[in-house]
């Protein structure tokens, strides 16, 4: 203590100038001390530590991303090989393949994989092989990617297309064939054409009991009605597709008329036309002298005597037609044909329709009264249109029997066609009542 006081008293009024090197060392020590202390206004060890931590974290994330880059990209398939030190080295290293879902549109696609056989010296050589990806379910892919849409041309392109797919995608489709017409008047002739190729067989059913195995059949519908036409397409005897279409067949009307009065005097008499047409809604008359009418039963007066051909055309609501032409309607010949309006059949059994003056007395046979007839055809129908009797022999009438049984009492329809000896045709229709004793 005394020693310190001695020097203090001696040096109290003395000025000490330190060496420059001492000053430099002192400043460095102060700077280090300031660096190790936390001061928000100056760069110090705490700021340096935070920067190092951030850099290390970024490096870890970067290298981690690089390690995961072995997955497949859209343009190529990459592989990742892991060999653990100290483990036995096999002939080849198993390849890990990662396939993104949008890359695989369906199962069965082929992809390339890279395997690296490792030799005893540790060298490796890349070998590229093709492998088929199985049991891979694609996600976020539309149905068109998983199962490409097929067109009708694909259906018949070749015989190697899977039959089950064709069955599921085309069964019940109504576009595998076309028809020349879809509706018309009886008799209606229709041609059908299918788009099936030569490698496929066809079976058609026309809805009226008929069928065909042709690729482009023609069919005649001779009875009015609606018919469902069905096409079945086969491959190797297996049904792969069906198609159907509706054909509408409309009935034709029957045009028929009579001219009165009989043995008319031209030009004095007014001619009346009695219309016996059936199943018609519209009519067109041609009087043979340049005049026409659309009335149901018109009247007409001729200006002079002559040979006139009179025709009637009957129309249905679907445009089906039938026509009747009477040539030389007012000839002065005595040719005619008429029928009675009733008769009483023989109840003891059929007579075969042969009539005589005796049968005429009791009116047992229905037959015409005629003159100058050269051609003849008679048909008799029931009320519902069933053909009961038909004869081309003018000397044989109807005895009232059908298939050996006496017909029921009632009204029946008759229709006759033929020609007179002068070549003039005739067509008439009427009704007759069958009576019983």
TIMI-645589 format. One line per 8 residues: for each residue x, z, y of C-alpha. Coordinates in steps of 0.1 Angstrom, whole numbers, plus 5000, padded with zeros to 4 digits. Each point is the difference from the previous one (the first is absolute). Last residue first. Layout:
% residues N
X Z Y ~ ...
This chain:
% residues 437
3654 4052 4297 ~ 5033 5001 5019 ~ 5011 4985 5033 ~ 5033 4987 5012 ~ 4999 4991 5037 ~ 5020 4971 5013 ~ 5023 4997 5030 ~ 5015 4972 5020
5031 4978 5004 ~ 5007 4964 5005 ~ 5030 4977 5000 ~ 4996 4962 5000 ~ 5025 4971 4998 ~ 4990 4964 5008 ~ 5017 4976 4976 ~ 4971 4976 4997
4992 5015 4966 ~ 4995 5034 5015 ~ 5027 5026 5000 ~ 5003 5036 4989 ~ 4999 5037 5010 ~ 4974 5026 4991 ~ 4997 5037 5009 ~ 4976 5025 4986
4994 5036 5010 ~ 4980 5025 4979 ~ 4969 5021 5009 ~ 4986 5025 4976 ~ 4990 5008 4964 ~ 5029 5010 4978 ~ 5018 4975 4979 ~ 4991 4995 4963
5030 5007 4978 ~ 5020 4974 4981 ~ 5030 5000 5023 ~ 4977 4995 5030 ~ 4964 4986 4994 ~ 4976 4985 5025 ~ 4997 4966 4984 ~ 5022 4983 5025
4999 4962 5001 ~ 5014 4971 4980 ~ 4993 4964 5008 ~ 5021 5001 5032 ~ 5031 5008 4978 ~ 5028 5016 5020 ~ 4986 5035 4994 ~ 5008 5035 5011
4981 5033 4995 ~ 5003 5036 5009 ~ 5029 5001 5025 ~ 5001 5034 5015 ~ 4994 5000 5038 ~ 4983 5033 5006 ~ 4966 4984 5001 ~ 5006 4982 4967
5014 4965 5000 ~ 4989 4966 4987 ~ 5023 4970 5000 ~ 4990 4963 4997 ~ 5023 4970 5000 ~ 4989 4964 5001 ~ 5013 4965 5004 ~ 4980 4968 4997
4966 5011 5015 ~ 4976 4972 5008 ~ 4968 5021 4998 ~ 4996 5037 4995 ~ 4978 5030 4990 ~ 5024 5028 4991 ~ 5000 5025 4972 ~ 4988 5036 4994
4986 5002 4965 ~ 4968 5018 4988 ~ 4976 4984 5026 ~ 4971 5002 4975 ~ 4991 4963 5006 ~ 5036 4992 5005 ~ 5009 5012 4965 ~ 4975 4975 4986
5013 4971 5022 ~ 5035 5007 4988 ~ 5029 5023 5006 ~ 5032 5008 4982 ~ 5014 5032 5015 ~ 5015 5014 4968 ~ 4966 5012 4988 ~ 5007 5037 5003
4977 5025 4982 ~ 4964 5010 4995 ~ 4995 5010 5036 ~ 4999 4964 5012 ~ 5010 5001 5036 ~ 4975 4999 5029 ~ 5010 4979 5030 ~ 5002 5002 5038
5011 4980 5032 ~ 5001 4965 4985 ~ 5029 4978 5006 ~ 5006 4967 5019 ~ 5022 4969 4997 ~ 4996 4967 5019 ~ 5007 4963 5000 ~ 4972 4979 5014
5022 4979 5023 ~ 4993 4995 5037 ~ 5032 5015 5011 ~ 4997 5028 5026 ~ 5030 5023 4992 ~ 5025 4972 4994 ~ 5026 5026 4990 ~ 4993 5037 4999
5031 5020 5007 ~ 5004 5037 4993 ~ 5029 5021 5014 ~ 5015 5034 4993 ~ 5021 5021 5024 ~ 5021 5031 5002 ~ 5007 5011 5036 ~ 5000 5038 4994
4965 5005 5014 ~ 4987 4973 4976 ~ 4994 4963 5009 ~ 4975 4974 4988 ~ 5005 4963 5004 ~ 4969 4978 4997 ~ 5001 4962 4996 ~ 4976 4971 5005
5010 4964 4992 ~ 4976 4976 5016 ~ 4990 4965 4989 ~ 4977 4986 5026 ~ 4966 5001 5016 ~ 5000 5004 5038 ~ 5000 5027 5027 ~ 5004 5029 4976
4983 5033 5007 ~ 5016 5033 4992 ~ 4989 5035 4991 ~ 5024 5030 4995 ~ 5001 5028 4975 ~ 5029 5024 5007 ~ 5009 4983 5033 ~ 5035 4988 5006
4990 4963 5006 ~ 5016 4966 4999 ~ 4991 4964 5011 ~ 5022 4970 4994 ~ 4974 4982 4977 ~ 5010 5017 4968 ~ 4980 5032 5006 ~ 5031 5023 5000
4990 5037 4997 ~ 5023 5029 5007 ~ 4992 5035 4988 ~ 5011 5035 5006 ~ 4995 5034 4983 ~ 5002 4989 4963 ~ 4996 5018 4967 ~ 4973 4977 4988
4987 4965 5011 ~ 4964 4991 4993 ~ 4994 4984 5034 ~ 4968 4979 5004 ~ 5006 4969 5022 ~ 4969 4984 5017 ~ 4999 4964 5010 ~ 4976 4990 5027
4981 4969 4987 ~ 4995 4967 5018 ~ 5035 4986 4999 ~ 5001 4999 4970 ~ 4972 5008 4976 ~ 5009 5030 4977 ~ 4997 4995 4963 ~ 5001 5038 4995
4995 5019 5032 ~ 5025 5015 5001 ~ 5037 5003 4992 ~ 5013 5029 4979 ~ 5031 5022 5004 ~ 5030 5015 4983 ~ 5034 5014 5010 ~ 5014 5028 4979
5023 5024 5017 ~ 5036 5007 4989 ~ 5011 5034 4990 ~ 5031 5017 5017 ~ 5032 5009 4982 ~ 5021 5028 5015 ~ 5036 5005 4987 ~ 5015 5034 5003
5037 5006 4996 ~ 5023 5020 4977 ~ 5037 5008 4995 ~ 5019 5018 4973 ~ 5037 5007 4995 ~ 5026 5010 4974 ~ 4982 4997 4967 ~ 5026 4999 4972
5002 4970 4977 ~ 5035 4993 5010 ~ 4988 4998 5036 ~ 4963 4997 5006 ~ 4978 4992 5030 ~ 4963 5007 4998 ~ 4977 4980 5023 ~ 4963 5010 5004
4972 4979 5013 ~ 4969 5021 5009 ~ 4970 4977 5000 ~ 4969 5001 5023 ~ 4970 4980 4990 ~ 4988 4964 4995 ~ 5005 4983 4967 ~ 5023 4970 4994
5033 5017 5011 ~ 5026 4973 4993 ~ 5036 5012 4994 ~ 5034 4984 5008 ~ 5032 5018 4988 ~ 5033 5002 5018 ~ 5024 5022 4979 ~ 4980 4994 4968
4990 5028 4977 ~ 4962 4997 5004 ~ 4968 5020 4997 ~ 4963 4995 4999 ~ 4973 5026 4996 ~ 4984 4995 5034 ~ 5024 5023 5019 ~ 5028 4975 5002
5027 5017 4980 ~ 5035 4987 5005 ~ 5031 5009 4980 ~ 5034 4992 5013 ~ 5036 4998 4986 ~ 5031 5007 5021 ~ 5035 4984 4998 ~ 4986 4968 5015
4992 5016 5033 ~ 4968 5018 5010 ~ 4986 4989 5034 ~ 4967 4991 4983 ~ 4977 4971 5007 ~ 4963 4998 4993 ~ 4978 4969 5003 ~ 4963 5004 5004
4971 4976 4991 ~ 4966 5013 5010 ~ 4969 4987 4982 ~ 4983 5018 5018 ~ 5006 5003 5037 ~ 5030 5015 5017 ~ 5022 5031 5004 ~ 5037 5010 4999
5015 4966 5001 ~ 5034 4985 4988 ~ 5010 5034 4986 ~ 5031 5020 5007 ~ 5020 5022 4978 ~ 5021 5032 5001 ~ 4984 5014 5031 ~ 4974 5025 4988
5023 5028 4992 ~ 4987 5023 4972 ~ 5034 5006 4985 ~ 5027 4988 5023 ~ 5023 5030 5008 ~ 4995 5022 4970 ~ 5000 4973 4974 ~ 5029 4981 5017
5021 5032 5000 ~ 4991 5006 4963 ~ 5010 4965 4991 ~ 5036 5003 5013 ~ 5011 4967 5014 ~ 5020 4980 4974 ~ 4975 4971 4996 ~ 5009 4982 5031
4987 4992 5035 ~ 4963 5005 4991 ~ 4995 5034 5016 ~ 5027 4994 5026 ~ 4979 4971 5014 ~ 4971 5024 5004 ~ 5022 5023 5021 ~ 5017 5031 4989
5008 5030 5022 ~ 5034 5016 4993 ~ 4996 5033 4981 ~ 5022 5028 5015 ~ 5006 4983 5033 ~ 4964 4988 5005 ~ 4988 5035 4991 ~ 5017 5013 5031
5032 5021 4998 ~ 5003 5036 5014 ~ 5015 5012 4968 ~ 5014 4980 4970 ~ 4998 5017 4967 ~ 5031 4993 4979 ~ 4993 5001 4962 ~ 5027 4975 4992
5028 4984 5022 ~ 5017 4973 4980 ~ 5038 5000 5000 ~ 5024 4972 5009 ~ 5037 5007 4997 ~ 5029 5001 5024 ~ 5034 5014 4987 ~ 5024 5017 5024
5035 5008 4986 ~ 5016 5034 5000 ~ 5035 5013 4997 ~ 5006 5035 4987 ~ 5027 4990 4976 ~ 4978 5005 4970 ~ 4976 4975 5014 ~ 4968 5007 5020
4970 4977 4996 ~ 4983 4998 5034 ~ 4963 4992 4999 ~ 4981 4980 5026 ~ 4963 4995 4998 ~ 4980 4968 5008 ~ 4963 5000 5002 ~ 4973 4983 4979
4963 5005 5008 ~ 4979 5011 4970 ~ 4977 5023 5019 ~ 4986 4988 5033 ~ 5008 4996 5036 ~ 5033 5019 4999 ~ 5018 5000 5033 ~ 4973 5020 5017
5007 5030 4977 ~ 5037 5004 5009 ~ 5022 4998 4969 ~ 5027 5026 4993 ~ 5024 4991 4972 ~ 5024 5025 4985 ~ 5026 4983 4978 ~ 5014 5017 4970
5038 4998 4998 ~ 5014 4979 4973 ~ 5024 5004 4971 ~ 4999 5038 5004 ~ 5025 5022 5019 ~ 5001 5036 4987 ~ 4994 5025 5028 ~ 5029 5016 5018
4990 4987 5034 ~ 4963 4991 5003 ~ 4993 4963 5004 ~ 4970 4990 5022 ~ 4992 4964 5005 ~ 4974 4989 5026 ~ 4985 4965 4998 ~ 4987 4976 5026
4971 4975 4996 ~ 4999 4972 5026 ~ 4980 4985 5029 ~ 4972 5026 5004 ~ 5024 5029 4995 ~ 5005 5019 4969 ~ 5013 5036 5002 ~ 5037 5008 5001
4999 5009 5037 ~ 4994 5036 4992 ~ 5037 5009 5002 ~ 5003 4984 5034 ~ 4971 5020 5013 ~ 5017 5033 4988 ~ 5032 4988 5017 ~ 4982 4997 5033
4981 5033 4997 ~ 5032 5019 4992 ~ 5018 4984 5029 ~ 4973 5009 5024 ~ 5001 5036 4989 ~ 5038 5002 5004 ~ 4998 4985 5035 ~ 4973 5025 5011
5020 5030 4986 ~ 5032 4987 5018 ~ 4981 4996 5033 ~ 4986 5036 4997 ~ 5034 5014 4993 ~ 5015 4983 5031 ~ 4973 5013 5023 ~ 5007 5035 4987
5037 4997 5004 ~ 4997 4993 5037 ~ 4990 4974 5026 ~ 4991 5018 5032 ~ 4968 5009 5019 ~ 4982 5016 4970 ~ 5030 5025 4996 ~ 5006 5014 4965
5036 5014 4997 ~ 5026 4984 4978 ~ 5007 4973 5026 ~ 5005 5026 5028 ~ 5025 5019 4979 ~ 5018 4967 4992 ~ 5000 4992 5037 ~ 5014 5035 5010
5028 4996 4974 ~ 5008 4966 5013 ~ 5001 5013 5036 ~ 5024 5029 4991 ~ 5023 4976 4982 ~ 5002 4978 5031 ~ 5006 5030 5023 ~ 5028 5012 4978
5016 4966 5000 ~ 4999 5000 5038 ~ 5021 5033 5002 ~ 4982 5030 5017 ~ 5008 5009 5036 ~ 5001 5037 5005 ~ 4997 5015 5035 ~ 5013 5036 5005
4981 5028 5018 ~ 4989 5018 4969 ~ 5032 4992 4981 ~ 5019 5032 5004 ~ 4970 5023 5000 ~ 4986 4983 4970 ~ 5032 5001 4982 ~ 5004 5037 5004
4963 5007 4993 ~ 5003 4982 4967 ~ 5031 5020 4990 ~ 4982 5032 5010 ~ 4972 4992 4977
